[in-house]
Amino acid sequence: MTESEICGSYRRAKNQTEQIKILTELTCKSRLEIIAILVKNGEELPKRTIDGLYKRMDALESEIKEREREYREIAKALNGKKE
């Protein structure tokens, strides 16, 4: 399926959020790959989809901060340094 076919299918869908899921199954691409194709080709995403992505990014940022803190603590311990 070409990018223009993906975009056309998405544009014609009554439920565009659901269509993203369908397109992942039809193309064997990830949800984020489909979203990237849609954005690259100027398609407007549902607000709910955009909000969900930003919420996930916020959660990942928190996880990354915690992992970095843990990493620094382990590095200090391996170097014999106190906290």
HTML snippet that shows the backbone in 3Dmol.js (N, CA, C, O; Angstrom):
<script src="https://3Dmol.org/build/3Dmol-min.js"></script>
<div id="view" style="width:600px;height:400px;position:relative"></div>
<script>
const pdb = `
ATOM      1  N   MET A   1       0.858  -1.178   0.000  1.00  0.00           N
ATOM      2  CA  MET A   1       0.000   0.000   0.000  1.00  0.00           C
ATOM      3  C   MET A   1       0.899   1.234   0.000  1.00  0.00           C
ATOM      4  O   MET A   1       1.794   1.352   0.837  1.00  0.00           O
ATOM      5  N   THR A   2       0.661   2.148  -0.935  1.00  0.00           N
ATOM      6  CA  THR A   2       1.474   3.360  -1.023  1.00  0.00           C
ATOM      7  C   THR A   2       1.020   4.390   0.012  1.00  0.00           C
ATOM      8  O   THR A   2      -0.045   4.262   0.615  1.00  0.00           O
ATOM      9  N   GLU A   3       1.851   5.407   0.200  1.00  0.00           N
ATOM     10  CA  GLU A   3       1.490   6.469   1.138  1.00  0.00           C
ATOM     11  C   GLU A   3       0.212   7.175   0.697  1.00  0.00           C
ATOM     12  O   GLU A   3      -0.627   7.513   1.532  1.00  0.00           O
ATOM     13  N   SER A   4       0.056   7.398  -0.598  1.00  0.00           N
ATOM     14  CA  SER A   4      -1.164   8.077  -1.063  1.00  0.00           C
ATOM     15  C   SER A   4      -2.393   7.200  -0.847  1.00  0.00           C
ATOM     16  O   SER A   4      -3.476   7.718  -0.573  1.00  0.00           O
ATOM     17  N   GLU A   5      -2.244   5.884  -0.966  1.00  0.00           N
ATOM     18  CA  GLU A   5      -3.362   4.984  -0.683  1.00  0.00           C
ATOM     19  C   GLU A   5      -3.701   4.994   0.808  1.00  0.00           C
ATOM     20  O   GLU A   5      -4.872   4.977   1.186  1.00  0.00           O
ATOM     21  N   ILE A   6      -2.681   5.020   1.637  1.00  0.00           N
ATOM     22  CA  ILE A   6      -2.893   5.088   3.084  1.00  0.00           C
ATOM     23  C   ILE A   6      -3.644   6.372   3.432  1.00  0.00           C
ATOM     24  O   ILE A   6      -4.619   6.342   4.182  1.00  0.00           O
ATOM     25  N   CYS A   7      -3.188   7.494   2.886  1.00  0.00           N
ATOM     26  CA  CYS A   7      -3.818   8.782   3.176  1.00  0.00           C
ATOM     27  C   CYS A   7      -5.248   8.839   2.646  1.00  0.00           C
ATOM     28  O   CYS A   7      -6.142   9.358   3.316  1.00  0.00           O
ATOM     29  N   GLY A   8      -5.461   8.313   1.461  1.00  0.00           N
ATOM     30  CA  GLY A   8      -6.812   8.300   0.890  1.00  0.00           C
ATOM     31  C   GLY A   8      -7.763   7.460   1.719  1.00  0.00           C
ATOM     32  O   GLY A   8      -8.898   7.862   1.975  1.00  0.00           O
ATOM     33  N   SER A   9      -7.300   6.298   2.137  1.00  0.00           N
ATOM     34  CA  SER A   9      -8.116   5.426   2.977  1.00  0.00           C
ATOM     35  C   SER A   9      -8.458   6.113   4.293  1.00  0.00           C
ATOM     36  O   SER A   9      -9.593   6.048   4.765  1.00  0.00           O
ATOM     37  N   TYR A  10      -7.470   6.767   4.872  1.00  0.00           N
ATOM     38  CA  TYR A  10      -7.666   7.486   6.130  1.00  0.00           C
ATOM     39  C   TYR A  10      -8.657   8.638   5.940  1.00  0.00           C
ATOM     40  O   TYR A  10      -9.569   8.819   6.747  1.00  0.00           O
ATOM     41  N   ARG A  11      -8.477   9.401   4.888  1.00  0.00           N
ATOM     42  CA  ARG A  11      -9.310  10.574   4.620  1.00  0.00           C
ATOM     43  C   ARG A  11     -10.778  10.181   4.404  1.00  0.00           C
ATOM     44  O   ARG A  11     -11.680  10.898   4.837  1.00  0.00           O
ATOM     45  N   ARG A  12     -11.015   9.064   3.748  1.00  0.00           N
ATOM     46  CA  ARG A  12     -12.389   8.617   3.454  1.00  0.00           C
ATOM     47  C   ARG A  12     -13.083   7.944   4.641  1.00  0.00           C
ATOM     48  O   ARG A  12     -14.301   7.768   4.628  1.00  0.00           O
ATOM     49  N   ALA A  13     -12.325   7.576   5.649  1.00  0.00           N
ATOM     50  CA  ALA A  13     -12.885   6.830   6.784  1.00  0.00           C
ATOM     51  C   ALA A  13     -13.827   7.697   7.609  1.00  0.00           C
ATOM     52  O   ALA A  13     -13.570   8.877   7.844  1.00  0.00           O
ATOM     53  N   LYS A  14     -14.920   7.084   8.040  1.00  0.00           N
ATOM     54  CA  LYS A  14     -15.852   7.793   8.931  1.00  0.00           C
ATOM     55  C   LYS A  14     -15.246   7.931  10.320  1.00  0.00           C
ATOM     56  O   LYS A  14     -15.412   8.958  10.978  1.00  0.00           O
ATOM     57  N   ASN A  15     -14.547   6.897  10.761  1.00  0.00           N
ATOM     58  CA  ASN A  15     -13.888   6.921  12.076  1.00  0.00           C
ATOM     59  C   ASN A  15     -12.383   6.849  11.830  1.00  0.00           C
ATOM     60  O   ASN A  15     -11.822   5.763  11.679  1.00  0.00           O
ATOM     61  N   GLN A  16     -11.742   8.002  11.793  1.00  0.00           N
ATOM     62  CA  GLN A  16     -10.323   8.049  11.453  1.00  0.00           C
ATOM     63  C   GLN A  16      -9.432   7.430  12.521  1.00  0.00           C
ATOM     64  O   GLN A  16      -8.386   6.862  12.207  1.00  0.00           O
ATOM     65  N   THR A  17      -9.836   7.536  13.765  1.00  0.00           N
ATOM     66  CA  THR A  17      -9.056   6.902  14.841  1.00  0.00           C
ATOM     67  C   THR A  17      -9.020   5.397  14.629  1.00  0.00           C
ATOM     68  O   THR A  17      -7.962   4.776  14.732  1.00  0.00           O
ATOM     69  N   GLU A  18     -10.157   4.820  14.338  1.00  0.00           N
ATOM     70  CA  GLU A  18     -10.240   3.377  14.091  1.00  0.00           C
ATOM     71  C   GLU A  18      -9.504   3.017  12.798  1.00  0.00           C
ATOM     72  O   GLU A  18      -8.916   1.940  12.698  1.00  0.00           O
ATOM     73  N   GLN A  19      -9.534   3.898  11.830  1.00  0.00           N
ATOM     74  CA  GLN A  19      -8.885   3.635  10.558  1.00  0.00           C
ATOM     75  C   GLN A  19      -7.370   3.502  10.706  1.00  0.00           C
ATOM     76  O   GLN A  19      -6.737   2.738   9.977  1.00  0.00           O
ATOM     77  N   ILE A  20      -6.799   4.233  11.635  1.00  0.00           N
ATOM     78  CA  ILE A  20      -5.359   4.091  11.888  1.00  0.00           C
ATOM     79  C   ILE A  20      -5.051   2.657  12.304  1.00  0.00           C
ATOM     80  O   ILE A  20      -4.074   2.069  11.841  1.00  0.00           O
ATOM     81  N   LYS A  21      -5.885   2.096  13.177  1.00  0.00           N
ATOM     82  CA  LYS A  21      -5.702   0.705  13.606  1.00  0.00           C
ATOM     83  C   LYS A  21      -5.834  -0.250  12.424  1.00  0.00           C
ATOM     84  O   LYS A  21      -5.043  -1.182  12.274  1.00  0.00           O
ATOM     85  N   ILE A  22      -6.830  -0.013  11.597  1.00  0.00           N
ATOM     86  CA  ILE A  22      -7.050  -0.870  10.432  1.00  0.00           C
ATOM     87  C   ILE A  22      -5.856  -0.800   9.480  1.00  0.00           C
ATOM     88  O   ILE A  22      -5.415  -1.818   8.946  1.00  0.00           O
ATOM     89  N   LEU A  23      -5.343   0.408   9.278  1.00  0.00           N
ATOM     90  CA  LEU A  23      -4.205   0.575   8.376  1.00  0.00           C
ATOM     91  C   LEU A  23      -2.963  -0.138   8.894  1.00  0.00           C
ATOM     92  O   LEU A  23      -2.157  -0.624   8.100  1.00  0.00           O
ATOM     93  N   THR A  24      -2.796  -0.208  10.204  1.00  0.00           N
ATOM     94  CA  THR A  24      -1.644  -0.938  10.752  1.00  0.00           C
ATOM     95  C   THR A  24      -1.748  -2.420  10.397  1.00  0.00           C
ATOM     96  O   THR A  24      -0.743  -3.065  10.096  1.00  0.00           O
ATOM     97  N   GLU A  25      -2.959  -2.952  10.433  1.00  0.00           N
ATOM     98  CA  GLU A  25      -3.161  -4.357  10.104  1.00  0.00           C
ATOM     99  C   GLU A  25      -2.988  -4.615   8.609  1.00  0.00           C
ATOM    100  O   GLU A  25      -2.404  -5.624   8.212  1.00  0.00           O
ATOM    101  N   LEU A  26      -3.488  -3.714   7.795  1.00  0.00           N
ATOM    102  CA  LEU A  26      -3.405  -3.892   6.339  1.00  0.00           C
ATOM    103  C   LEU A  26      -1.983  -3.747   5.799  1.00  0.00           C
ATOM    104  O   LEU A  26      -1.615  -4.396   4.819  1.00  0.00           O
ATOM    105  N   THR A  27      -1.197  -2.903   6.435  1.00  0.00           N
ATOM    106  CA  THR A  27       0.133  -2.587   5.904  1.00  0.00           C
ATOM    107  C   THR A  27       1.277  -3.249   6.657  1.00  0.00           C
ATOM    108  O   THR A  27       2.418  -3.206   6.198  1.00  0.00           O
ATOM    109  N   CYS A  28       0.998  -3.859   7.800  1.00  0.00           N
ATOM    110  CA  CYS A  28       2.033  -4.429   8.677  1.00  0.00           C
ATOM    111  C   CYS A  28       3.008  -3.355   9.151  1.00  0.00           C
ATOM    112  O   CYS A  28       4.174  -3.641   9.422  1.00  0.00           O
ATOM    113  N   LYS A  29       2.524  -2.118   9.250  1.00  0.00           N
ATOM    114  CA  LYS A  29       3.316  -1.020   9.798  1.00  0.00           C
ATOM    115  C   LYS A  29       2.820  -0.733  11.211  1.00  0.00           C
ATOM    116  O   LYS A  29       1.684  -1.050  11.562  1.00  0.00           O
ATOM    117  N   SER A  30       3.686  -0.132  12.007  1.00  0.00           N
ATOM    118  CA  SER A  30       3.284   0.217  13.367  1.00  0.00           C
ATOM    119  C   SER A  30       2.334   1.417  13.336  1.00  0.00           C
ATOM    120  O   SER A  30       2.230   2.126  12.335  1.00  0.00           O
ATOM    121  N   ARG A  31       1.666   1.618  14.430  1.00  0.00           N
ATOM    122  CA  ARG A  31       0.766   2.768  14.565  1.00  0.00           C
ATOM    123  C   ARG A  31       1.524   4.071  14.339  1.00  0.00           C
ATOM    124  O   ARG A  31       1.035   4.976  13.664  1.00  0.00           O
ATOM    125  N   LEU A  32       2.724   4.156  14.911  1.00  0.00           N
ATOM    126  CA  LEU A  32       3.513   5.374  14.765  1.00  0.00           C
ATOM    127  C   LEU A  32       4.007   5.572  13.333  1.00  0.00           C
ATOM    128  O   LEU A  32       4.134   6.708  12.876  1.00  0.00           O
ATOM    129  N   GLU A  33       4.282   4.490  12.629  1.00  0.00           N
ATOM    130  CA  GLU A  33       4.664   4.617  11.216  1.00  0.00           C
ATOM    131  C   GLU A  33       3.503   5.163  10.386  1.00  0.00           C
ATOM    132  O   GLU A  33       3.705   6.005   9.511  1.00  0.00           O
ATOM    133  N   ILE A  34       2.293   4.686  10.661  1.00  0.00           N
ATOM    134  CA  ILE A  34       1.106   5.186   9.949  1.00  0.00           C
ATOM    135  C   ILE A  34       0.896   6.659  10.278  1.00  0.00           C
ATOM    136  O   ILE A  34       0.643   7.464   9.381  1.00  0.00           O
ATOM    137  N   ILE A  35       0.997   7.013  11.537  1.00  0.00           N
ATOM    138  CA  ILE A  35       0.818   8.409  11.946  1.00  0.00           C
ATOM    139  C   ILE A  35       1.863   9.290  11.263  1.00  0.00           C
ATOM    140  O   ILE A  35       1.534  10.380  10.793  1.00  0.00           O
ATOM    141  N   ALA A  36       3.108   8.837  11.203  1.00  0.00           N
ATOM    142  CA  ALA A  36       4.167   9.609  10.553  1.00  0.00           C
ATOM    143  C   ALA A  36       3.855   9.830   9.073  1.00  0.00           C
ATOM    144  O   ALA A  36       4.080  10.920   8.546  1.00  0.00           O
ATOM    145  N   ILE A  37       3.344   8.814   8.412  1.00  0.00           N
ATOM    146  CA  ILE A  37       2.967   8.947   6.995  1.00  0.00           C
ATOM    147  C   ILE A  37       1.854   9.978   6.843  1.00  0.00           C
ATOM    148  O   ILE A  37       1.905  10.828   5.954  1.00  0.00           O
ATOM    149  N   LEU A  38       0.862   9.902   7.704  1.00  0.00           N
ATOM    150  CA  LEU A  38      -0.263  10.839   7.626  1.00  0.00           C
ATOM    151  C   LEU A  38       0.203  12.276   7.850  1.00  0.00           C
ATOM    152  O   LEU A  38      -0.180  13.180   7.108  1.00  0.00           O
ATOM    153  N   VAL A  39       1.019  12.480   8.861  1.00  0.00           N
ATOM    154  CA  VAL A  39       1.510  13.829   9.169  1.00  0.00           C
ATOM    155  C   VAL A  39       2.372  14.349   8.018  1.00  0.00           C
ATOM    156  O   VAL A  39       2.221  15.492   7.587  1.00  0.00           O
ATOM    157  N   LYS A  40       3.269  13.505   7.530  1.00  0.00           N
ATOM    158  CA  LYS A  40       4.166  13.892   6.437  1.00  0.00           C
ATOM    159  C   LYS A  40       3.385  14.341   5.202  1.00  0.00           C
ATOM    160  O   LYS A  40       3.826  15.212   4.452  1.00  0.00           O
ATOM    161  N   ASN A  41       2.226  13.732   5.009  1.00  0.00           N
ATOM    162  CA  ASN A  41       1.411  14.040   3.838  1.00  0.00           C
ATOM    163  C   ASN A  41       0.313  15.063   4.124  1.00  0.00           C
ATOM    164  O   ASN A  41      -0.604  15.239   3.321  1.00  0.00           O
ATOM    165  N   GLY A  42       0.408  15.731   5.263  1.00  0.00           N
ATOM    166  CA  GLY A  42      -0.487  16.841   5.573  1.00  0.00           C
ATOM    167  C   GLY A  42      -1.876  16.471   6.054  1.00  0.00           C
ATOM    168  O   GLY A  42      -2.778  17.309   6.050  1.00  0.00           O
ATOM    169  N   GLU A  43      -2.059  15.237   6.465  1.00  0.00           N
ATOM    170  CA  GLU A  43      -3.370  14.826   6.983  1.00  0.00           C
ATOM    171  C   GLU A  43      -3.530  15.328   8.418  1.00  0.00           C
ATOM    172  O   GLU A  43      -2.570  15.348   9.188  1.00  0.00           O
ATOM    173  N   GLU A  44      -4.727  15.724   8.760  1.00  0.00           N
ATOM    174  CA  GLU A  44      -5.019  16.197  10.112  1.00  0.00           C
ATOM    175  C   GLU A  44      -5.414  15.009  10.978  1.00  0.00           C
ATOM    176  O   GLU A  44      -6.315  14.242  10.636  1.00  0.00           O
ATOM    177  N   LEU A  45      -4.731  14.872  12.096  1.00  0.00           N
ATOM    178  CA  LEU A  45      -5.020  13.774  13.016  1.00  0.00           C
ATOM    179  C   LEU A  45      -6.099  14.182  14.001  1.00  0.00           C
ATOM    180  O   LEU A  45      -6.231  15.362  14.329  1.00  0.00           O
ATOM    181  N   PRO A  46      -6.882  13.201  14.481  1.00  0.00           N
ATOM    182  CA  PRO A  46      -7.869  13.505  15.518  1.00  0.00           C
ATOM    183  C   PRO A  46      -7.183  14.052  16.772  1.00  0.00           C
ATOM    184  O   PRO A  46      -6.106  13.592  17.151  1.00  0.00           O
ATOM    185  N   LYS A  47      -7.811  15.028  17.401  1.00  0.00           N
ATOM    186  CA  LYS A  47      -7.257  15.638  18.614  1.00  0.00           C
ATOM    187  C   LYS A  47      -6.959  14.584  19.669  1.00  0.00           C
ATOM    188  O   LYS A  47      -5.950  14.667  20.370  1.00  0.00           O
ATOM    189  N   ARG A  48      -7.827  13.605  19.780  1.00  0.00           N
ATOM    190  CA  ARG A  48      -7.653  12.540  20.764  1.00  0.00           C
ATOM    191  C   ARG A  48      -6.346  11.770  20.518  1.00  0.00           C
ATOM    192  O   ARG A  48      -5.651  11.402  21.466  1.00  0.00           O
ATOM    193  N   THR A  49      -6.024  11.534  19.265  1.00  0.00           N
ATOM    194  CA  THR A  49      -4.791  10.826  18.918  1.00  0.00           C
ATOM    195  C   THR A  49      -3.574  11.662  19.294  1.00  0.00           C
ATOM    196  O   THR A  49      -2.622  11.154  19.886  1.00  0.00           O
ATOM    197  N   ILE A  50      -3.609  12.939  18.948  1.00  0.00           N
ATOM    198  CA  ILE A  50      -2.502  13.845  19.262  1.00  0.00           C
ATOM    199  C   ILE A  50      -2.319  13.957  20.771  1.00  0.00           C
ATOM    200  O   ILE A  50      -1.200  13.863  21.276  1.00  0.00           O
ATOM    201  N   ASP A  51      -3.421  14.157  21.487  1.00  0.00           N
ATOM    202  CA  ASP A  51      -3.352  14.268  22.948  1.00  0.00           C
ATOM    203  C   ASP A  51      -2.777  13.001  23.572  1.00  0.00           C
ATOM    204  O   ASP A  51      -1.987  13.069  24.514  1.00  0.00           O
ATOM    205  N   GLY A  52      -3.172  11.855  23.046  1.00  0.00           N
ATOM    206  CA  GLY A  52      -2.665  10.587  23.558  1.00  0.00           C
ATOM    207  C   GLY A  52      -1.165  10.439  23.359  1.00  0.00           C
ATOM    208  O   GLY A  52      -0.462   9.920  24.225  1.00  0.00           O
ATOM    209  N   LEU A  53      -0.680  10.900  22.207  1.00  0.00           N
ATOM    210  CA  LEU A  53       0.757  10.827  21.943  1.00  0.00           C
ATOM    211  C   LEU A  53       1.542  11.734  22.883  1.00  0.00           C
ATOM    212  O   LEU A  53       2.594  11.346  23.391  1.00  0.00           O
ATOM    213  N   TYR A  54       1.033  12.938  23.113  1.00  0.00           N
ATOM    214  CA  TYR A  54       1.716  13.843  24.041  1.00  0.00           C
ATOM    215  C   TYR A  54       1.696  13.295  25.468  1.00  0.00           C
ATOM    216  O   TYR A  54       2.674  13.427  26.204  1.00  0.00           O
ATOM    217  N   LYS A  55       0.584  12.684  25.849  1.00  0.00           N
ATOM    218  CA  LYS A  55       0.490  12.094  27.190  1.00  0.00           C
ATOM    219  C   LYS A  55       1.512  10.967  27.342  1.00  0.00           C
ATOM    220  O   LYS A  55       2.157  10.844  28.383  1.00  0.00           O
ATOM    221  N   ARG A  56       1.654  10.149  26.304  1.00  0.00           N
ATOM    222  CA  ARG A  56       2.630   9.052  26.342  1.00  0.00           C
ATOM    223  C   ARG A  56       4.054   9.593  26.411  1.00  0.00           C
ATOM    224  O   ARG A  56       4.895   9.051  27.128  1.00  0.00           O
ATOM    225  N   MET A  57       4.322  10.667  25.662  1.00  0.00           N
ATOM    226  CA  MET A  57       5.651  11.285  25.709  1.00  0.00           C
ATOM    227  C   MET A  57       5.969  11.788  27.113  1.00  0.00           C
ATOM    228  O   MET A  57       7.096  11.642  27.586  1.00  0.00           O
ATOM    229  N   ASP A  58       4.980  12.378  27.778  1.00  0.00           N
ATOM    230  CA  ASP A  58       5.178  12.849  29.152  1.00  0.00           C
ATOM    231  C   ASP A  58       5.516  11.689  30.082  1.00  0.00           C
ATOM    232  O   ASP A  58       6.412  11.796  30.919  1.00  0.00           O
ATOM    233  N   ALA A  59       4.792  10.577  29.931  1.00  0.00           N
ATOM    234  CA  ALA A  59       5.052   9.404  30.763  1.00  0.00           C
ATOM    235  C   ALA A  59       6.451   8.854  30.500  1.00  0.00           C
ATOM    236  O   ALA A  59       7.160   8.483  31.435  1.00  0.00           O
ATOM    237  N   LEU A  60       6.845   8.802  29.238  1.00  0.00           N
ATOM    238  CA  LEU A  60       8.183   8.314  28.896  1.00  0.00           C
ATOM    239  C   LEU A  60       9.267   9.222  29.462  1.00  0.00           C
ATOM    240  O   LEU A  60      10.303   8.750  29.930  1.00  0.00           O
ATOM    241  N   GLU A  61       9.022  10.523  29.417  1.00  0.00           N
ATOM    242  CA  GLU A  61       9.999  11.471  29.969  1.00  0.00           C
ATOM    243  C   GLU A  61      10.213  11.228  31.462  1.00  0.00           C
ATOM    244  O   GLU A  61      11.342  11.270  31.949  1.00  0.00           O
ATOM    245  N   SER A  62       9.129  10.977  32.179  1.00  0.00           N
ATOM    246  CA  SER A  62       9.245  10.685  33.617  1.00  0.00           C
ATOM    247  C   SER A  62      10.030   9.398  33.853  1.00  0.00           C
ATOM    248  O   SER A  62      10.876   9.329  34.744  1.00  0.00           O
ATOM    249  N   GLU A  63       9.738   8.379  33.041  1.00  0.00           N
ATOM    250  CA  GLU A  63      10.453   7.111  33.177  1.00  0.00           C
ATOM    251  C   GLU A  63      11.944   7.288  32.881  1.00  0.00           C
ATOM    252  O   GLU A  63      12.791   6.722  33.572  1.00  0.00           O
ATOM    253  N   ILE A  64      12.252   8.072  31.858  1.00  0.00           N
ATOM    254  CA  ILE A  64      13.644   8.304  31.483  1.00  0.00           C
ATOM    255  C   ILE A  64      14.385   9.000  32.625  1.00  0.00           C
ATOM    256  O   ILE A  64      15.511   8.626  32.952  1.00  0.00           O
ATOM    257  N   LYS A  65      13.764  10.001  33.227  1.00  0.00           N
ATOM    258  CA  LYS A  65      14.398  10.716  34.341  1.00  0.00           C
ATOM    259  C   LYS A  65      14.711   9.767  35.479  1.00  0.00           C
ATOM    260  O   LYS A  65      15.794   9.826  36.060  1.00  0.00           O
ATOM    261  N   GLU A  66      13.767   8.889  35.803  1.00  0.00           N
ATOM    262  CA  GLU A  66      13.978   7.931  36.891  1.00  0.00           C
ATOM    263  C   GLU A  66      15.095   6.960  36.531  1.00  0.00           C
ATOM    264  O   GLU A  66      15.936   6.645  37.374  1.00  0.00           O
ATOM    265  N   ARG A  67      15.114   6.492  35.314  1.00  0.00           N
ATOM    266  CA  ARG A  67      16.170   5.561  34.881  1.00  0.00           C
ATOM    267  C   ARG A  67      17.541   6.228  34.904  1.00  0.00           C
ATOM    268  O   ARG A  67      18.530   5.603  35.288  1.00  0.00           O
ATOM    269  N   GLU A  68      17.604   7.489  34.497  1.00  0.00           N
ATOM    270  CA  GLU A  68      18.879   8.219  34.531  1.00  0.00           C
ATOM    271  C   GLU A  68      19.377   8.378  35.960  1.00  0.00           C
ATOM    272  O   GLU A  68      20.574   8.250  36.216  1.00  0.00           O
ATOM    273  N   ARG A  69      18.470   8.656  36.891  1.00  0.00           N
ATOM    274  CA  ARG A  69      18.843   8.779  38.298  1.00  0.00           C
ATOM    275  C   ARG A  69      19.402   7.446  38.796  1.00  0.00           C
ATOM    276  O   ARG A  69      20.440   7.411  39.457  1.00  0.00           O
ATOM    277  N   GLU A  70      18.718   6.363  38.479  1.00  0.00           N
ATOM    278  CA  GLU A  70      19.167   5.036  38.891  1.00  0.00           C
ATOM    279  C   GLU A  70      20.535   4.711  38.272  1.00  0.00           C
ATOM    280  O   GLU A  70      21.405   4.151  38.938  1.00  0.00           O
ATOM    281  N   TYR A  71      20.712   5.060  37.015  1.00  0.00           N
ATOM    282  CA  TYR A  71      21.979   4.828  36.316  1.00  0.00           C
ATOM    283  C   TYR A  71      23.127   5.554  37.021  1.00  0.00           C
ATOM    284  O   TYR A  71      24.191   4.977  37.242  1.00  0.00           O
ATOM    285  N   ARG A  72      22.905   6.813  37.370  1.00  0.00           N
ATOM    286  CA  ARG A  72      23.937   7.593  38.056  1.00  0.00           C
ATOM    287  C   ARG A  72      24.277   6.977  39.413  1.00  0.00           C
ATOM    288  O   ARG A  72      25.443   6.936  39.805  1.00  0.00           O
ATOM    289  N   GLU A  73      23.250   6.496  40.130  1.00  0.00           N
ATOM    290  CA  GLU A  73      23.485   5.874  41.430  1.00  0.00           C
ATOM    291  C   GLU A  73      24.319   4.602  41.277  1.00  0.00           C
ATOM    292  O   GLU A  73      25.231   4.360  42.068  1.00  0.00           O
ATOM    293  N   ILE A  74      24.017   3.804  40.281  1.00  0.00           N
ATOM    294  CA  ILE A  74      24.779   2.573  40.044  1.00  0.00           C
ATOM    295  C   ILE A  74      26.218   2.911  39.677  1.00  0.00           C
ATOM    296  O   ILE A  74      27.152   2.279  40.170  1.00  0.00           O
ATOM    297  N   ALA A  75      26.399   3.911  38.809  1.00  0.00           N
ATOM    298  CA  ALA A  75      27.740   4.318  38.404  1.00  0.00           C
ATOM    299  C   ALA A  75      28.550   4.790  39.608  1.00  0.00           C
ATOM    300  O   ALA A  75      29.732   4.467  39.726  1.00  0.00           O
ATOM    301  N   LYS A  76      27.921   5.551  40.498  1.00  0.00           N
ATOM    302  CA  LYS A  76      28.598   6.018  41.707  1.00  0.00           C
ATOM    303  C   LYS A  76      28.999   4.839  42.585  1.00  0.00           C
ATOM    304  O   LYS A  76      30.116   4.789  43.101  1.00  0.00           O
ATOM    305  N   ALA A  77      28.086   3.896  42.750  1.00  0.00           N
ATOM    306  CA  ALA A  77      28.365   2.741  43.588  1.00  0.00           C
ATOM    307  C   ALA A  77      29.528   1.919  43.016  1.00  0.00           C
ATOM    308  O   ALA A  77      30.390   1.451  43.761  1.00  0.00           O
ATOM    309  N   LEU A  78      29.544   1.752  41.709  1.00  0.00           N
ATOM    310  CA  LEU A  78      30.624   0.974  41.081  1.00  0.00           C
ATOM    311  C   LEU A  78      31.959   1.697  41.165  1.00  0.00           C
ATOM    312  O   LEU A  78      33.014   1.066  41.103  1.00  0.00           O
ATOM    313  N   ASN A  79      31.918   2.997  41.302  1.00  0.00           N
ATOM    314  CA  ASN A  79      33.145   3.777  41.446  1.00  0.00           C
ATOM    315  C   ASN A  79      33.508   4.010  42.905  1.00  0.00           C
ATOM    316  O   ASN A  79      34.484   4.700  43.199  1.00  0.00           O
ATOM    317  N   GLY A  80      32.728   3.439  43.821  1.00  0.00           N
ATOM    318  CA  GLY A  80      33.025   3.563  45.246  1.00  0.00           C
ATOM    319  C   GLY A  80      32.705   4.916  45.824  1.00  0.00           C
ATOM    320  O   GLY A  80      33.244   5.291  46.866  1.00  0.00           O
ATOM    321  N   LYS A  81      31.833   5.661  45.164  1.00  0.00           N
ATOM    322  CA  LYS A  81      31.481   6.994  45.651  1.00  0.00           C
ATOM    323  C   LYS A  81      30.200   6.931  46.456  1.00  0.00           C
ATOM    324  O   LYS A  81      29.286   6.159  46.166  1.00  0.00           O
ATOM    325  N   LYS A  82      30.167   7.781  47.490  1.00  0.00           N
ATOM    326  CA  LYS A  82      28.949   7.891  48.284  1.00  0.00           C
ATOM    327  C   LYS A  82      28.006   8.865  47.599  1.00  0.00           C
ATOM    328  O   LYS A  82      28.414   9.696  46.788  1.00  0.00           O
ATOM    329  N   GLU A  83      26.754   8.739  47.944  1.00  0.00           N
ATOM    330  CA  GLU A  83      25.758   9.647  47.361  1.00  0.00           C
ATOM    331  C   GLU A  83      25.773  10.993  48.003  1.00  0.00           C
ATOM    332  O   GLU A  83      24.994  11.867  47.623  1.00  0.00           O
TER     333      GLU A  83
END
`;
const viewer = $3Dmol.createViewer("view");
viewer.addModel(pdb, "pdb");
viewer.setStyle({}, {cartoon: {color: "spectrum"}});
viewer.zoomTo();
viewer.render();
</script>
